[in-house]
Amino acid sequence: MTRTTPIAAALLLLFAAPASLAADTPISAPANECNVEGQGTACESDAKCADLTFASFECMKTETAAVGKTCQIPCYRLVGSTVQREPSACASGETCVEGASSAPGSADRAWYCKPGRFQADLNLLDQCVLYHLQGRQPGFSNDQCSLAANMSRMLDQNGDQIFDIYDLDLCVLAFLERPLACPPAGETNPKDPKNVTGCDDTLVWCQTDAQCGDGLFCDTQTNACVRECGLIASRSADVASAIERPCTGQLQTCDAKGKCIKLDVDQLAQLTCEIDADCVSGAYCFLGQCAPRCYGATDCPDVSWYCAADNKCRALPPPASEDGFVFDPQNYVIRFVREGSASTRSRRATAAGWSSWTCSRSARS
């Protein structure tokens, strides 16, 4: 009952909203129109699931399937005649949930790995705002099984393959109108006790993070296991490499539960770097450490630095510098040298370490 490889996340059904939506209706998640056989493929017996790649599948009836059975990744084991739940069989981003057994005529319950899906969360809202402010356009593709293409469709809320102010407006609505997860049978959602707004049965119900799988957290606003960021494999059959959904918000990083958290200045300074791309959004590489972008001279180390037009702290040039000179630390290297004879160098090195240093312009500049 164990998985053959964690790359089973390549077949995650992340996008399961209704396919036909009006152009002025916000999209919580794009319709799942990927036809590659895998997790969720209709079946009558385990034989149909035997040839599927990426993981060991079993034909079973899930708790949300209206009719028939589908190929799912089992997360249980038999101990004697008892079925025991085994969450460790699921990959990051999946939750081990209960479904019906595949054994004919059996009343036993089985467990399978249900993927969490990205939706119109706070990270998407941050991304929409950033794209609007910077005038950027997402990369569109007709590949219905590409995770990157589906993420772009979340930005293109009205489906015209152009990101504009109308998409930004719908991004805000999609975030505010996120669907609620359906509570277990016989229970009511305290946020909607009379079931006025309805619920989405493709979401995993939760009340605490412990009820969600690895790489997921419980959204207390919707009572659903969700994630805002993290690594996930593409659903395309010919692309096996994983891509990452990063955090777009300023100075935010992705934690182990797939949630974007903001770093304070001290936490940010602990991140080492060589180039700006090594740092989180809203930060840059400053003398080997990530630092928040500046918006005034007071954001820089001291009075010998100033905030440049690119929102990076730069050292004030000495009075004798040429007009237009800008000191960029990344263009320089520090070379340490010892002075004097061999015996003098040895004594100095022992007593005081390096005796002098020079700063010279790097060859890469």
N, C-alpha and C positions, 0 to 999 in steps of 0.2 A: 503493500500500500504506500510505499515511499516514492518520492519523486525522483526522476532520473536526473534532473538538472534544475537549478533555480531560475533558468531563463524561461521557464513557463510563463513568466510575466509578459512574454512577447505576445501572448494571445489574450491579454486582458480586455474585457469588454468595458471600456472606460466611458463610452459615449452611448447612452441608451435613452435619450430623450425622444419624444414623438417626432416622426420624420417630417410631417407637414405642419409648419408653423407660419403664421402670418409674418410679413416683413417687419411689422411694428411690435411684434411680440418678443420679449427678451428670451434668449436661449440659455438655459441653465447648463446644458451640455449638448453637443451636436448629436444628431441621429447616428446610430451605429449601422452603417451600410457596408461593412466589411464582410465579404462572403468567403473568406479563407476558412477552411474547416479547422476546428480546434475546440477550445473551451466554449460550450454552449451549442455545439452541433447536435441536431436532432438525431435520436437513435432509438432502436428497439431493444438492443442487447449490447453487451460489452464488446462483441465482435466488431461492431461499427466503430468503436473507439480505439481498437487495438493498433491501428496503423497510424494514429496521430502522433506527431513528434513533440518534442520539448518536455513531455512529462507523461506519467502513467495516468490514463483516463479511465473512468468507470461510468457506465450508463446508469443514470439515476434520475429520479423525479425531484426537482428542487422545490423549495417552499413557495416560489413565485411563479412557477410554470403553470399556465392555465390547463394545458393538455400535454400529454406525451412526456417523454424523457429526453434528457440532453447529456452529452459527454461532459463530465466534470472531474476535477482533480480531487480524489478522496483525501481526507485528513482524519482517518480513524484507523483503529486496528482492533482485531478480535483477540480478546483474552479469554480463552475458553469459549463460553457462549455469550460473553458480554462484549458489547461494542463500546470502545473507549475513544474519546475525542483526542486527537493528536495535532495541536496547532502548529508544532514545529515542522510539519510536512508542507506548510504554506510558505510562499515566497513573500518578500517584503511588499507591502501594499495589498495583501490579501488577508481576509478574516475567515477562520474556520467556523462555518455555520451549519446548522442542522438541516438535513433534507430527508427524503424518503429513501428507504433501502431499495437496491436494485434487485434483490432476491425475489423471484416470483412467489407471491402469496405470503411473503414475510411481513410481519407487523413491526419488525425492528426498525430503528432509526439509523441513518447513516449521516456522516458529516463530510462536507466538501469545502474547498477553498473558494470563497467568493471575493472577486477583486473589488477593491475600492476604486472610485473613479474621480478624476479631476472634474471640477465644475466651476461655476461662476463664483469664485471665492475672493477673499481680499487681495490675494496675490494677482489674480486676473484683473481686478479693478485697478491696482497699482500699475499694471502693465498697460492697460488701456489709457490711463492718464499720461504715462510716460510717452507712449506712441503719439498721442495727440500733441503734447507739448513739443516733442522733437520732430514732428512731421514725418514719422517713420511709417513704413508699410510692411505688414507681415508677408512672408513668402507663401504663396498659394500653390496648391497642387491638386490634381484630380484623383490622387491615390487615396481611396477611401480607407485603406488599411494602414496608412502612415500616421504615426502618433503626432509627428511634427505638423502634418497637414491638418489634423483634427484640432490641434491646439490653435492653429491659425484661424480655423473656422470659429473658434470661440471668440476671437477678437472681431471677426467680421460678423457682427450680430444680425445684420439685415441681409446677408448673403449676396451682396453685389460685387464682391471681391475688391472692394476699396474701403480702407479704413478711414472714416471721417468723423465729424462731430456727432452724427446720428448714431454711429456705432458706440461712441463713448456714452451717449445718453442711455442706450439700451444696456450697456455694461453695468451702469449704476443700477438700473431697474432689475437686471438679472441677479445682481448681488443681493438687493433688498428683498427679492421675491424667491429666494432659494426654497425649494420644496422641503417639506418635513418628511422624515423617515416614518414608516408605518410601525406602530408598536406591535408587540407580540399579540397573538390571538387572545381575545378576552380582555385586553387592556386598552386604556384610552391615553391619548397624548395630552398631558396637562396643558400644553400650549394651544391645543385645539380640541377640547373635550367633546364638543358636539360634531366634530369632523366636518366643519364648514369649509375649510380650505382643501381638504383631502390630503393624501400623502403619496409618496413615491415608493413603491414596493421593491424597486431595484436598489435602494439604499439599505445599508445594514444599520439596524436600530441599536442605539447605545445610550448609556447615561454616564459612563466613565471611560477613560482611555483604556482601562484594563480589559474592556469588552471588545476592543478593536485589535487587529493584528499588528505585526511589526510594520513600521513605516506609516502608521495611521494614527489619528487622534480623534477624539469624540467632539464634534462641533455641538456645543451646548445650545446653540440657537436653533438647530434643526434636528438634534438627537440622532445624528448620522455619523458613521465612521468615514472620515474624509482625509484628504491630504492636500497640501498647498504646493508642495515641492518635492524634489527627490529624483532618484534614478529610476528609469523604467525602460524596458525593451520595446522596440517598435513592434506593432502588430502586423507589419508587412511580411509576407512569407519569404521574400528574398533579402530582407535586411535583418540580420541577427544582432547587430550592435545596439547597445543601450544609449539613450540620450538622457539628458538631465533637464528637468524643469527647475531653473534657479529662482531665487527670490528677487523680485523686482524692486521692492521697497528699499528706501535708503538705509544703508548700514544693517541690512538684514541677512541672516544666514539660515540654512535649513537644518533643523535639529533631527534627532533620530526618529521622531514621530511624524516627520513630514510636515512640520509646522514652521512657518517663517517667524523667527524671533529676532528682535533688535539687539545689536551689540552696543555696550557702552564704550567709552573711549579707552578704558583700561583693557577690556576684552579685545578690542580692535587692535591695540598696540601689540598684543601677543601673537598676531598673525604676521609671519615673515613673508617677504616678497622680493622679487627681482624686477617685475614689470607690473604695471597698473592692473592687468588682467588677473593677477594673482589675488587681488583684493575684491571685497564684496561691492555691490552697487553703492555709489555715493562715497567711495573711498579711493585713494590712489597710493602708489608706492612711494614712500618718503623715507629716504635713507635706510632702506632695507626693512622697514616696518610699514604696515598699512595705517593710514591716517585719514580722518574724515576730510573731505574737500572743504576748503575755507570759503567764507563769504565776507571776510573783512580781516584787517591786520590783526585784530585781537584773537583770531583763530589760529595764528601762527605762534611758534615757540617764544620769540621775544622781539624787541624793537629792531633787531638786525635783519628781520625777515618781513616780507610784504606778501599780500594775497594777489596773485597775478590774474589776468583775464580768464585763464583756464581753470580758475578755482583751485590752484595749487600754490602752496607756500614757496616763495623763492627768496634767496638771500639777496639783500641789498648790495648792488655792485660797489666796489671801492671807488673813491673819488677820482682816481686816475684811470678808470676804465674808459674804453671807447664808447662813443654814443651808441645806444641801442643794445649794449651788452646785457645779457641775461644769464645768470648763473643757474644752471640746471644740474643738480647733483648726479643725475643719472648719466651725464656725459663725462664724468670724471672718475678716476680710480685713485686710491691712496697707496703709495709705495713707501715702505719703511726701509731705512738704510742704517748701517753702522759706520762710524767714523774712526780714523786713525789706523795704526798698525795692527797686525794680527793679535799680538799680545794685549794691546790696549783694548781692541774690540772684545776680546775674551773677557777682560776684567769688567768692562762697561756692561757687557751683556749680562754678566753674572750679578753685578751690583744694581743695575738700574734698568735692565731690559733694553729695548730699542732706544737708541740715543737721539734719533731725529726722524722726521718724516717729511715727505713732500707730496703735494697734490698736483697731479698732472692730468691733462685732458686725455680721455680714453680714445683708443683708435677707432672705436665704433661710431664716434660722433661725426 
